[in-house]
Amino acid sequence: MPLRHIERAALGVIWVGIGLILLIPLAVSGETAFFPLVVNDQAVLFPPTIFPFLVGKGLLFRCLVEIVFVAWAVLAVLNPAYRPARSLLLGLLAVALGVALVSALLGVSVVRSLFSTYERMGGVLDQAHWFAFAVVLVSVVRLAQWRILLNANLAVGMVIALWAVGQHFDVEALLWESSKEGYGRITATLGNPIHLGAYVLVNSLVAAGFFVESLLGKTAVGTADAVATDAEGTQRKTTMQDRFRTLVPWGLCALLSAWVVTLTAARSAFLGLIAGFAAVAVLFAYLERGRARLAVGAMAGLLAAAVVVFALMVGVFDRDPQSQRARSSNPLIERTLSFSKRTVQTRLAAWHAAVEGFLERPVLGWGPDNYVVVLGRHGSGMGADMRIHDNAHGRLAEELATKGSLGVISHLAVWAGLLVVGLQAARRMGRRERIPLVFAGGGLVGYFAHALVSPEVVTGTLQFTLLLAFVAVVAREAGASAPFASWYGKLATTVRNRARPLRGWVKPPILGGAAVAVSASLAGVGLWANHAAFSSASVGALALRSSEPALGIAPHYTREFFAEAIDAFEPMGNQFRLFLFQYAGNQWRFLRTLHRAESARLLALVDAEAPAAIRLERENWEIPMTLAETYIQVSATNPQYRAAAIRQTEAARELAPNRYEVRALATR
């Protein structure tokens, strides 16, 4: 049936929103992230923020999803064809989200679990946005449209890959001021080579899938016993030219993305790339028969061996970074040959602390995004002396510490569901038509391998969500179902049957209107919160910038900026409270000498914000430790603060007895 005007409008909003979400990797706060800010009564259209490569991406994504979800709610109420069909993968995602929410509510800091920090832009609310995005994709994007969507994502990936190549060849306009030298230079618009590697490794595998599919496509040829006419020859030539034009972009994207993985020198991304192609070979060996199985089986064995050899080389060899043997034109080779075992040791120490934290809270953990609490309590040896980690640098370790056994089970259940549903769908498809699905599976495996040893961010989660929704739609169209789909179906039927009596007194129009109203209300609150968080991050960036003494900015501006950044968005204000405490401690002697009145006002602000910081995160040892450092500096000129310094030192020692920063407090 043709769509009504309102349905077409809603569908248009959804597609525009999805297209803009694909462009999120290009957003950088202060360069492209459009959130107007008013500073001194003047509008700043593109204000910089702290962590500019993450904050703009995260908040723009949330805004777009909120708008898209409201449009989808309107469309789903009016047209049943756009309501989500029964999907095991969406069900497992919903369970994982539910576990995260319960863990957050029972964790050590509900606010931090829900909103995360500006440095990570994660949290349960972010996970809810990704779930909503997956629901929209599965409900709206039809199987025939997925090729367009994935190719649009590859086009964005090509822009990012070309940007990275330009950085490799020292194109000045493409180099960021913060990363012009050494490792960390090849970041494109993602700010970190590890994040860039995770993004392009998935693109390499997806593009390779389209390349192989097109390579094996049929050509227009005549019959064996007939003489081809000129028209047939023209048809054949045109078809070959068309295939060539499609092969070149996909092949170029696959090779360029794989090359960029090596340019980032991110060993986890390279390991994921090899693991992804090995998974593709294993999947084809499982699905194919005869000689094809032998060929891809041998390839799978070689790639698997490459994964093992590379992992052993990285973990065992320890060379001098200055050695001539470590010099190479490729950053990956150079960084691998100059590898230090300390990198492995810090990972193992972080994971050991995660295991110890899990043993103390084995069911639901300490709450999402509260790993820093676990590190303080259970970090020992290397874990006590390495720099502060607010993430376990490994998805399974992070789940184990922050969400406990239920978090790990729900997380692995999603991946198990992807494997089972994807394999069933692939078995039902022909050899050629299953190729993109198998390579998408390889992309997911590569991303999974990368996330085992690296933290996840918005761009990586975008790739994961796209491929998960793609697998869900392909499986639905192929009629695939998991072995326990009957149980899942019975549960859904039971819920519908129990809800059936409600239909007698709740009319569908009322229910639909209520659903749209609720989604619109939530979106309105979300848009307000996103703008407030962006304003806080922008004003906070001004506070940090103005705090540099070399700039000669009057210190009262810094204090006012810190106060405004904290007040602009209270749920994430602790990040700026910590910066405020550090600023007060570091600059106390200078301010006390040259700006005595301002130093008193700054100290009053610290005293006012300290209880709020502790109230929001009672178990976070960084807060009393930073306050103790500040009060120690203050007590040198104001002896009455000596008692406050001792009190905060004791609190920090109780929360993080082994951390070297806390041990150092006793000597000051």
C-alpha positions, 0 to 999 in steps of 0.5 A, a space after each residue: 500500500 502507498 504511504 501516506 504523507 505523514 508516513 513518507 515524512 517520517 521515513 524521510 526524517 529517519 533516512 536523513 538521520 541514518 545518513 547523518 549518523 554515518 557521518 559521525 566519525 567525521 565530527 570533531 568538536 570545534 571543527 564540525 560538531 554544531 552546538 552553538 554556545 554563548 560566551 560573554 553574550 557572543 554566539 560561538 557556532 563551533 566551540 571546542 570542547 575537552 576531548 574534542 574527538 569524542 565529545 562531539 561525536 557522542 553527543 551528536 549521535 545521541 541527538 540524531 538517534 533521539 530525533 530518528 527514534 521519534 520519527 520511527 515511533 510515529 511511523 511504527 504507530 501508523 504502519 505495522 510494516 515498520 514495527 520490529 519483527 521478532 528478532 533474537 538479536 534485538 532480544 539479546 541486546 535488550 537483555 544486555 541493556 537490562 543487565 547494565 541498568 540493574 548493575 548501574 542502579 546497584 553499583 557504587 555510583 549510579 550517576 557515573 554508570 548512567 552518564 559516564 565521563 567526557 573522556 569515554 562518552 559511554 554509560 548505560 544511557 549511551 548503550 540505550 541509544 545504541 539499542 534504539 538505533 539497532 531497533 530502527 535499523 532492523 525495523 526500517 532498512 530492508 534487505 535490498 537497501 542494506 547494500 546502499 547503506 553499507 556502501 555509504 558507510 564505506 564511502 565515509 570510511 574512504 574519506 577517513 582512510 585518505 585523511 590518515 594516508 595524508 597524515 602519513 605523508 605529512 600533509 600539513 593541513 591534515 595534521 592535528 596540532 595535538 599529534 604531529 609527532 610519533 605514535 598517535 600522529 595517524 588518527 584522521 578525525 578519530 583522535 586515537 590510532 587505536 580507535 582509527 584502527 578499529 574503524 577501518 579494519 571493519 571497513 576493510 573486511 566489508 569492502 573485501 566482501 563486496 569485491 569478492 561477490 562482484 568478482 564471482 558475478 556472472 557475465 553476459 555471454 552467448 551460447 556455446 554453439 552460437 556466433 556472438 553478434 556485435 550486439 552481444 559483444 557490446 553487451 559483454 563488453 559493457 557488462 565487463 566494464 560495469 564490473 570493473 567499475 564496481 571492482 576497483 572502488 571496493 578493492 581500493 577501499 579494502 586495500 587502503 583500509 588494511 594499509 591504514 590499519 598498519 599505519 596506525 601501528 595499533 597492534 590490536 587492530 592488526 590482530 583483529 584484521 588478521 583474525 577477521 580474515 581468518 574467520 572468513 576463511 573458517 566460515 567458508 570452510 564450514 559452509 563450502 564443499 569439495 575443493 573449495 573447502 580444502 582451499 579455504 581451510 588451508 587459508 584459514 590455517 595459515 591466517 590462524 597461524 599468523 594470528 598466533 605468531 603475531 601475538 607471540 611476537 608481540 608478547 615475547 620479544 622485547 627490543 630496544 626502541 633505539 635499536 637500528 633493527 627497530 627502524 622501518 618505514 611502516 609504523 606497525 613494523 617499527 612499533 612491533 619490533 620496538 615493543 616493550 613488555 611493559 605494555 603487556 604487563 600493564 594490560 595483565 595488571 589491569 585485568 588482574 584487578 578486574 578479576 579481583 574486583 569480580 571476586 568481591 562483587 561476582 553477580 552484577 559488579 561495581 556498576 558500568 564505568 566504575 572500573 577506576 574504583 576497582 583499580 584503586 581497591 585491587 590494583 597491586 604491583 604493576 597495577 598500583 604503579 601504572 598510570 590511572 586506568 578508568 577502563 580495563 582496556 579489554 571488553 570482557 575484563 571490563 564487563 567482568 569488573 563492572 557488570 559481574 557474571 551477568 554482564 559477561 553472560 549477556 555480552 557473550 550471549 549477543 555474540 553467540 546469537 550473532 554466530 548461530 543466527 548468521 550461520 543458519 542464514 548463510 546455510 540457507 543462502 546460495 554461494 554468491 549471495 552469502 559472501 557479504 554476510 560471511 565477510 560481515 561476520 569476519 568484520 564482527 570477529 575482527 572487532 571482537 578480537 580488537 575489543 578484547 585488548 582495547 577500549 571501545 568508543 562511539 565509532 567502533 560501536 557504530 560499526 558493530 551496530 550496523 553489522 549486527 542489524 545487517 545480520 538480523 535483517 538477512 537472517 529474517 529474510 532468509 528465514 533463519 532462527 536459532 535452536 532456541 527460537 521456539 522458546 523465545 517465540 513461546 515467551 513472546 506469545 505468552 506476553 502478547 496473550 497476557 497483554 490481550 485483556 488490556 486491549 479491551 479498555 486501551 484502544 490502539 489509537 490511545 496506546 499509539 499516541 501515548 507511545 509517540 508522546 513518551 518517545 517525544 518527551 524522552 527525546 526532548 529531555 535528551 536533546 536538552 541534556 545533550 546541549 547542556 553537556 556540550 555547553 559544560 564541555 565547551 566552557 570546561 575547555 575554556 577553563 582548562 585553556 585559561 588556567 595556563 599561566 603563560 597565557 596571562 589570563 586573569 585567574 578569576 575567569 578560570 574560576 568562573 569558567 570552572 564554576 559554570 562548567 560544573 553547574 551546566 551539567 551536574 551529572 558529569 560535573 565531577 570531571 571538572 571538579 577534579 580539574 578544579 581541585 588540581 588547578 587550585 593545588 598546582 597554582 596555589 602558591 602563585 595565586 596566594 602570592 600575586 592574587 591573594 583575594 582571588 585565591 580565597 575565592 578559589 579555595 571557597 569554591 573548592 570547599 563548596 564543590 568537594 562534598 558534592 563530588 564525594 556524594 556523587 562518587 563515594 568510592 572513587 579514590 581519585 576525589 579524596 586523593 586530589 583533595 588531599 593534594 590540594 589541601 596539602 598545598 593550601 596548608 603550607 600557608 593556611 595551617 587550619 587546612 592540615 586537618 582536612 588534608 589528613 582526613 582526605 588522605 585517610 579516605 584515599 588510603 582506605 579506597 586505594 591502599 596500594 596506589 603510588 599516588 596515595 602512598 606519596 601523600 604520606 611523604 608530603 
